[in-house]
Amino acid sequence: MTRLIVAGGGGGDAVAAAVLDRALRRNAATGDRAVVLTYAWDRLLVDPVPGPRTAADFTGLRALTPNVYAVPEDARPVAPAGSTLPRLAAELPHTFALLDPHHGVEGMVRQLEELIAHLAPASIDLLDVGGDILARGDEPTLRSPLGDALSLAACAQVTAEIRLLVAGPGLDGEIPPALLRERLGALVHTLTAEDVAPIGPVMEWHPSEATGMLTAAARGVRGLCEVRDAGLTIPLTDDAPVVHEADLDAAFRRNRLAAAIADTTGLAEAERHCRDICGYSEIDYEREKAVRSGGTPEAPFRPRVVLDQVARFAERARARGISHTTFRRLTEALGLSGAQRADLRALLIGTQPERYDAPLWRL
């Protein structure tokens, strides 16, 4: 029977949903796979256009309901937009459906209800990697509250029973671990190397840092990982590759932003609430970053220069107690472009393969 997983934050949450589906509820007899409902909302390294994409930003989508579209492998984002979803559809045996917030939470509720009626799923899960979906929505450490709040507000208003799951608590570095622990429910599963093996090829190119750390932790990597342009530090411990259940209704009642945007009919309206409650919108941050980087021409990729830069970065990071980092962090720290991330990765793995703790880089 069909299962539905809502990837609460899009991006790497969609990849984690595929892992979770296989680890918890795979049906070996039929080969059945879940439908993953997710934003098309990638980092600027992938998509230079700020914010999430709509159905109009793609060609080749397949209608599932009047307001929900599957993103097959031959779909293409309309330039200059970019998206990881068509490649995910090509490499993973799941159906990826587009969650579009541009008509606010009311539009997302409509999409969910249509898809549930169409699929009649045996189960529905809302999945968040990291656990910032359990925030109040106004914590100063939050960096991307809007996407999770939109998903939470929509799922909380659907009449069907939805289970909230948190994978890799703390891996996004946005909520203090002590607060997360008291908001988590029962342990559902501890991910293993076998569980994440099918997404190994995906994590060779997918830029998600939280899901990358989740994958590495499931493979046994331990240490302190530095991520994002801000250089956040994330501990990789035995508690990193776990999946917990959480109370969805309690999460919605706690989250001030989710409550405020529950009846919105447009994304701009939801953004205004986000600015009022959080002091900013992550889409504003993407807009500002796109403007800063848009006028900077791409410098040539010089391997010897890059290797020297990485060595200096590693020396400074080790002095801070850092053991690992992500290729996204290295790309941004070295001032490389998103297109050069693949060049950096190939250079480092080709010259120092012993430092590759897939998909992280050991310093």
N, C-alpha and C positions, 0 to 999 in steps of 0.2 A: 504494500500500500504506500501511496505517496506521503512523504513528509515535507514539511515546510520549515525552513530556517531563515529567520530575518537577521541579516548581518547588520548589527546596530549602528556601526560606524562606517560601513562600506570599506573599501580598500582591502587591507589584510584580513579584516573580519570575514570577508567572503571566502578567503582561502582557508581560514580556520574553521569555517562552517563545513567545508568539504572534509577536513580532517575529523571533525567531531562526528559527522554523519557516518563515516567509515568506522570510527572507533566505538561508537555507542550503538548504532542501529542499522548496521549493514545487513542486507538480506542476501546471504550467499546463494540461496536457491534461485532467486529471480534476477539478481544483479541490480535491484532497484536502487535508485539514488535520489536524494532529496532535491527539491527545488530550493534554490537560494535566492532570496529577495534582497537586493543590495543597491546602495547608491552607486552611481558612476561618479565617484568623487576621489580623484587621485591627487597626489602631491604634484607641485609644480614641476618636479623633475620629469614627470610623465605627461601631465596636462598643463600647458602654460596658461590656460584660461581659468581664472579663479572660480571657486564654487562647484557645485554638482552639475552634472549634465542632465538634459531632458531627452525625451525620445526624439525630438526634432534635431538633436545634435548628432544623430546616428543615421546611417543608411543601412538597410538590410535587416532591420528588426523584425521579429515575428510576433504578431498579436496573440496574446493568450486570453485577454478579456478586453473590453472597450478601453480600459485605462492602464493595462499592464502589458508590457512587451518583454519577450525573451530576447536576450542578446546572444545570437549564435556566433559561431567562429568566423563566419564570413561577413558579419556586421562590421562597419567601419565608422569611426568618429569623423565628423565633418571638420575639416581643417579650419582653424588651427587647433581645435580641441584634440585631446588624446585620451585614451582609456585602456586599462588593462583587461577589461572584461572579455573582449573577443578572444584574446589569447588564452585567458582562463578557460573559456568555453571550448577551445581547441585542445587543451591539455588535460582537462579534468572531466570526468564522466557525469557531470551535474548540469542541470538547467539553471542558468543565471538569469534572473528576471530583474528588470529595472525598477528601483524604488525612486520615485521622482517627488521631491518636496516642494516644487515650485508653486503648487496650489495649497501650500501650508499643510498643517496636520489634518485638516478636514479632507484634503485630497489624498493624503496617505492612508487615512482610515478607509476611504472609498476603494483605494487600490487593494488594501488588505482584504476587505470584505469580498470584493470581486474575486480575488485569487482563491480565497478560502472556499467560496461557493463553487468555483470552477474545479478545484483540485479535490475537495472533500478530504483534506489530509488527515492521516491517522494521528499526527502530533504536530504541534507548532512550537518552535523555540525561538526566543530572541537572544542572540549571542553578542556578547561584547568581550573583546580581548583587552585586558588591563583593568577594567572595573570602574572607569570614570563614569559609567552610567549610573553608579550608585552614589554619585555626588549630590550635594544640595544644588549645585549649579552656579554657585557664586564664590567658590573657593579660589583664593589667589593663585593657587598652583595649577588650576585648570588652564589648558591651552586650546582645547577643541570641544567645548561643551555643547555646541548647537546640534551637530549631527546626532549624537546619542540622545539628546533631549527630544528631538523630533521623533525618533524611532520609539522612544519610551512613551511619549504622549500618545502616539498613534496606537501602539499595541495595548496600552492601558484602556483604550476606549472600544476595542473590538470585543464583541460578545463571546467569541470563542475562547477556550482556555489556552493560555500561552504561558510557557515556562521560561523564566529568565535565567540564563546561564552566563557565568563569568569565567573566562579562560585566562590563565596567566595573571592572577591578581597582582597589580602593581607594576606590570611590565610597560605601561605607558607613562609611568612616573608622574601621574597627575594627582593622585590621592594618597595620603600617607598610609602605609601598610597597616598601622594600628586601627585606623578608621575603617579600612576595608575589611579587616578580619571580623570586626563586630557586626558588619552588615552582610556577611556571607552566611549562607545556609549549609546544607549538607554537601559533603564531597561527593561528586558524581563520578569522577574518573581522574586518574593520573596518566597523562600521555606518555607514551614510550617511543623509542626509536622506530619500532615497527609501525606505530600509528602514523607517524609523520613521514615515513618513507615515500608514500605516493606523491607527496608535494615537494620532494627534494628537487626535482627539475624545475618546478615553478619558482622556488625560492632562490634559484640561481639567477633569476632576472627580476622577480617582483621586488619593489622597493620597500615593502612594509617592514618597519623596524620592530614593532611589537610582535607580529607573527613570526618574524625572523628569530627573535629572541626566544619565543615560545618553542619554535622548532629546535633551536640549538639546545635549549634546556631539556627538552624531551630526549635528545641524543646524549645527554650527560654532561654538557658544557657547564662549567661553574666559574664564577668570578664576578667582576664588576664591569659593566658595559656602558660605554659613553655613546649617547645617541643625540640626534637632532642637531639643528644649527646652534641651539642654545647650549649644547654639551651637557644634557642631563645625564646623571649616573643611575644605572639600574642594576641592582644585585641579582645575579643568576644563582638561585639557591634550589634546594630540593622542593621548595614551595612554588617554584616558577611554573612547572609544567602541569599544574592541576586545573581541574574544572569544577567549579562549585555552582550549586543552585542558589538563587536569591529570590526574595519575595518581590514580585513585580509591582503589586499594589503599594507596598511600603516604599519601594523605590520611587514610584510616581508621586506619592504624597510628600516625600522628602524633597524632591527636586523642584525648586522654585521656578526654574526656567521651563521645565516640562509643563508645569501647571499653567504658567502664564501663556504658553503658546498653544494650549490644547484646542482652542477654537479658531486658530488662524486659518486664513484662506489664501495666503501667499507667503513666499519665502522672505520677501522684503519686510513684511510685517513681523515675521518670526525673528528676523535679524534685529529689528528695532527693540524688541523685548530683550534680546540677548545683550545688546549694548546697555540697556537700562539696568539689567540685573547683574551682568558680569563685567560691564565696563568696556566691552569690545565684542566683536564678532570675528570668528576665525576666518570668515570670508574677507573681512576688511584686512586682516593680516596678509592673506594671500594676495589681495589687490595691491597692497603696499609693496610686498616683496616682488611681485611681478613688475611693478613700475621700476623698482631699484635695479632689478636684473635685466630688464628689457633694453636698456640703453647701453649695456656693457657688451662689447663684441667678444666673441669666443676666442680665447687665446689658443695658440697651437698646443697640442698635447706633446710634450717633450719627455719621453720616458725617463731619461737620466735625471732631469730636474725633478720630476714627480717622485721618483724613488728617494731622492735626497729630502724632499719635503715630507714624505711619509716617515722617513727615519727620524727627522726632527720632531714631528708630531708624536710619534710613538715614545720617544725619550721623555718628552714633557708629560705625556699621559701616564706613563709608568710611574713617574715621580709623584703623580696624584693618586696612585693606587689603582689605576685603571688597567684591566687585563684584556679587554676586548672592545671593539667598536664595530659599527656598521659601515657598509660601503656608502650609504647615503651620508653619514656623518663625515667620512673622509672626503667625499666629493665636495661637500659644502665647505668644510674646513680648509681645503686646499684651493677654493675658489674656482673649481672646475664646473663645467656646464652639466646639465642633466644628460645630454647626449654622450658626454665623456665618462660617465659613470661606468659604462661597460668596458671602456678602454682601461680605466683604472683597475677594475676588477681583474680583467684578463692579464694585465701587467703584473699585478701582485701575486696572483695565484700561479702564474707561469714562472715567476722568478723565485718565489718563496712559498712553495706549496705546503710546507710543514706548518705554516702559520694559519692555514685556512681551517677554522673550526666551523664548518658549514652550518648556516650561511654567514657567520661572523668572521671578523679578522682578529686574530690574536696578536697583541702588540708585543 
